[in-house]
């Protein structure tokens, strides 16, 4: 999954696998750590749903939205794209599933 933060595509929001961002409701959603906190939350939620669905057959061979299928069948190169705090406004997010 890739995220868009402040109009930029990012593969991860933190170095070293530490994703501890505190969302500050007292600030604009586009400032400080808020976009990174939103991206981490979107990744966690999406990945949890993906892992749950995998148990019920949403596997690589069933085109399960993975960029890399790790040799388990299917075509690959079909990640989910999630935009948090879209640049066309705020308090807006998008989820898209481009074709394989």
Backbone bond lengths (Angstrom), bond angles and torsions (degrees), N, CA, C in turn:
res aa  C-N    CA-C-N  psi(-1)  N-CA   C-N-CA  omega(-1)  CA-C   N-CA-C  phi
1 X - - - 1.432 - - 1.516 108.34 -
2 X 1.307 116.04 140.00 1.449 121.84 174.04 1.513 108.00 -117.11
3 X 1.289 116.89 147.37 1.458 122.11 178.65 1.513 109.41 -116.20
4 X 1.306 115.30 157.69 1.453 121.95 173.68 1.510 107.41 -113.77
5 X 1.328 116.19 120.42 1.456 121.49 178.45 1.519 107.28 -122.52
6 X 1.322 115.71 123.74 1.466 121.37 -179.71 1.525 111.66 50.46
7 X 1.322 116.85 41.95 1.456 121.73 176.44 1.516 114.41 79.87
8 X 1.323 118.03 4.38 1.458 121.88 -178.75 1.532 110.28 -114.31
9 X 1.333 116.51 139.30 1.463 120.88 176.12 1.520 108.76 -80.68
10 X 1.314 116.42 129.96 1.457 121.11 177.91 1.521 109.74 -131.71
11 X 1.328 116.01 140.55 1.454 120.75 177.30 1.523 110.62 -87.53
12 X 1.323 117.01 -27.28 1.454 120.67 174.22 1.520 107.88 -152.25
13 X 1.304 115.79 155.19 1.460 120.09 -174.57 1.522 113.30 -101.98
14 X 1.334 117.45 -5.83 1.464 119.96 -178.34 1.522 109.98 -146.27
15 X 1.296 115.11 149.06 1.473 120.53 174.91 1.525 108.68 -85.74
16 X 1.311 116.14 147.61 1.456 120.15 173.69 1.508 116.39 77.49
17 X 1.311 119.18 16.91 1.467 122.86 175.90 1.523 113.56 62.55
18 X 1.322 118.10 29.64 1.463 121.94 175.13 1.519 106.90 -113.06
19 X 1.309 116.87 112.97 1.461 122.64 -173.72 1.528 110.42 -118.99
20 X 1.316 116.07 53.56 1.449 121.81 -175.29 1.528 109.62 -100.36
21 X 1.313 116.72 87.82 1.454 122.53 178.80 1.520 108.61 -114.78
22 X 1.296 116.44 135.25 1.459 121.48 177.29 1.525 108.35 -101.36
23 X 1.318 116.67 117.14 1.459 120.86 177.39 1.523 108.37 -72.01
24 X 1.318 117.30 127.98 1.455 122.31 -177.58 1.524 109.15 -105.92
25 X 1.319 116.57 106.39 1.463 120.82 -178.06 1.525 112.34 -70.27
26 X 1.332 117.60 -12.96 1.449 121.22 179.00 1.519 113.70 -84.98
27 X 1.344 117.32 -4.17 1.458 121.50 -179.94 1.515 110.32 -116.74
28 X 1.321 114.75 161.66 1.461 121.51 174.70 1.534 108.72 -56.15
29 X 1.321 118.47 139.72 1.471 121.01 -178.82 1.530 113.85 -59.23
30 X 1.328 117.79 -20.26 1.468 120.46 -176.40 1.518 113.20 -93.94
31 X 1.324 119.39 1.84 1.454 121.23 -174.80 1.520 112.11 -112.67
32 X 1.322 114.21 164.85 1.458 123.21 175.71 1.537 110.45 57.38
33 X 1.308 116.96 -136.46 1.461 121.79 -179.11 1.521 112.69 -86.18
34 X 1.314 118.61 -2.28 1.463 120.28 -174.72 1.524 114.23 -57.83
35 X 1.349 121.09 -45.14 1.469 118.78 177.81 1.534 112.64 -62.51
36 X 1.326 117.52 -39.86 1.464 120.16 178.72 1.521 110.85 -67.16
37 X 1.339 117.39 -40.05 1.462 120.33 176.92 1.523 110.63 -62.62
38 X 1.321 116.88 -39.16 1.467 121.37 177.92 1.521 111.02 -64.77
39 X 1.334 116.99 -42.23 1.469 120.89 -179.89 1.521 111.20 -64.94
40 X 1.325 117.18 -42.60 1.466 120.70 178.77 1.524 109.93 -64.27
41 X 1.322 117.78 -42.27 1.458 121.42 178.84 1.531 110.85 -63.75
42 X 1.341 117.00 -42.15 1.471 120.50 178.69 1.527 110.56 -64.17
43 X 1.340 116.95 -41.27 1.467 120.06 178.42 1.526 110.17 -63.62
44 X 1.319 117.35 -47.30 1.464 120.67 -178.75 1.523 111.51 -59.08
45 X 1.327 116.18 -48.20 1.464 119.88 179.95 1.514 112.55 -62.91
46 X 1.326 116.99 -46.39 1.463 121.10 -179.55 1.520 111.74 -65.38
47 X 1.318 116.66 -41.91 1.459 120.19 -179.98 1.525 111.27 -67.07
48 X 1.331 117.51 -36.04 1.465 120.50 177.34 1.531 110.97 -63.63
49 X 1.332 116.41 -43.93 1.471 120.25 177.79 1.532 109.83 -64.35
50 X 1.332 117.05 -42.16 1.472 121.60 178.91 1.527 110.21 -59.55
51 X 1.336 117.70 -46.76 1.464 121.30 -179.50 1.532 111.43 -64.51
52 X 1.307 116.91 -39.04 1.464 121.15 177.71 1.529 110.21 -64.07
53 X 1.326 117.06 -47.30 1.465 121.43 -178.83 1.536 111.60 -65.45
54 X 1.327 117.24 -31.83 1.464 121.35 178.97 1.527 110.95 -57.94
55 X 1.313 115.89 -39.24 1.475 120.35 179.26 1.520 112.52 -62.30
56 X 1.330 116.97 -22.18 1.454 121.69 -177.90 1.521 113.01 -107.26
57 X 1.335 116.81 20.93 1.451 120.25 172.08 1.517 116.54 104.36
58 X 1.314 118.70 3.01 1.468 121.15 178.54 1.520 108.33 -85.53
59 X 1.344 114.70 66.67 1.461 122.65 -173.28 1.524 111.39 -96.32
60 X 1.322 115.40 -179.06 1.463 121.08 179.02 1.527 111.37 -56.59
61 X 1.312 116.97 -41.21 1.474 120.28 179.72 1.521 111.97 -68.84
62 X 1.321 116.72 -18.82 1.463 121.67 178.84 1.533 110.87 -97.69
63 X 1.337 116.56 19.27 1.471 122.57 176.19 1.530 111.77 60.71
64 X 1.322 116.91 59.45 1.460 121.77 -169.78 1.530 116.21 -90.69
65 X 1.284 118.73 33.10 1.471 121.88 171.97 1.521 113.49 63.72
66 X 1.311 117.97 52.06 1.461 120.52 176.25 1.519 109.23 -123.86
67 X 1.315 116.19 138.31 1.461 120.79 175.87 1.530 110.03 -70.25
68 X 1.329 116.85 -36.47 1.456 122.12 -179.52 1.525 108.01 -126.58
69 X 1.321 116.83 121.64 1.466 120.96 -178.84 1.521 112.76 -91.64
70 X 1.323 117.56 2.71 1.461 122.66 174.51 1.528 113.44 52.67
71 X 1.341 116.56 37.03 1.459 121.62 176.64 1.519 114.61 72.30
72 X 1.316 118.96 17.43 1.471 121.73 -177.20 1.523 113.22 -99.50
73 X 1.320 117.79 20.95 1.459 120.97 179.19 1.504 112.18 95.47
74 X 1.313 115.13 178.39 1.460 119.75 -177.44 1.514 111.58 73.65
75 X 1.311 115.75 176.23 1.458 121.09 -175.28 1.519 113.34 -90.58
76 X 1.302 119.09 -34.36 1.460 121.66 -176.79 1.521 111.55 78.74
77 X 1.305 115.21 -173.36 1.464 122.87 179.17 1.533 111.98 56.49
78 X 1.320 116.28 42.25 1.472 120.45 177.17 1.538 110.66 -136.77
79 X 1.341 116.53 59.70 1.467 118.39 -179.06 1.514 112.35 -73.93
80 X 1.299 115.43 159.06 1.456 122.57 171.50 1.525 107.48 -77.58
81 X 1.315 116.79 141.47 1.458 121.43 174.81 1.523 108.36 -113.39
82 X 1.307 116.35 125.52 1.455 121.43 -179.72 1.520 108.65 -124.15
83 X 1.313 115.60 131.37 1.455 121.63 177.00 1.523 107.81 -112.10
84 X 1.330 116.29 125.65 1.460 120.62 174.48 1.521 108.08 -111.57
85 X 1.298 116.13 140.04 1.460 122.93 -176.40 1.522 110.11 50.65
86 X 1.287 115.07 64.22 1.455 123.25 -177.90 1.527 111.64 -51.92
87 X 1.327 115.31 146.97 1.465 120.38 -178.78 1.520 112.58 -73.77
88 X 1.334 118.23 -9.08 1.467 119.11 178.98 1.530 111.66 -90.51
89 X 1.297 116.32 15.12 1.455 122.34 179.00 1.511 108.21 156.73
90 X 1.305 117.08 -168.98 1.454 118.40 174.76 1.508 109.53 -133.16
91 X 1.329 114.65 170.58 1.462 121.27 -169.08 1.521 109.88 58.48
92 X 1.324 115.04 43.43 1.456 121.47 -177.72 1.526 108.85 -144.22
93 X 1.300 116.87 142.88 1.470 121.67 178.19 1.523 108.51 -145.32
94 X 1.326 115.71 157.12 1.466 121.33 179.95 1.514 110.28 -132.84
95 X 1.296 115.63 147.38 1.464 124.35 175.43 1.521 106.10 -128.57
96 X 1.332 117.02 122.44 1.460 118.14 179.65 1.520 110.41 -135.25
97 X 1.314 114.07 152.50 1.461 121.81 -179.90 1.531 108.23 -125.89
98 X 1.332 117.11 85.06 1.456 119.65 -179.04 1.528 111.36 -61.53
99 X 1.323 117.50 156.97 1.473 119.18 -179.05 1.525 111.91 -65.87
100 X 1.308 115.17 153.86 1.449 121.70 178.40 1.498 111.49 -69.58
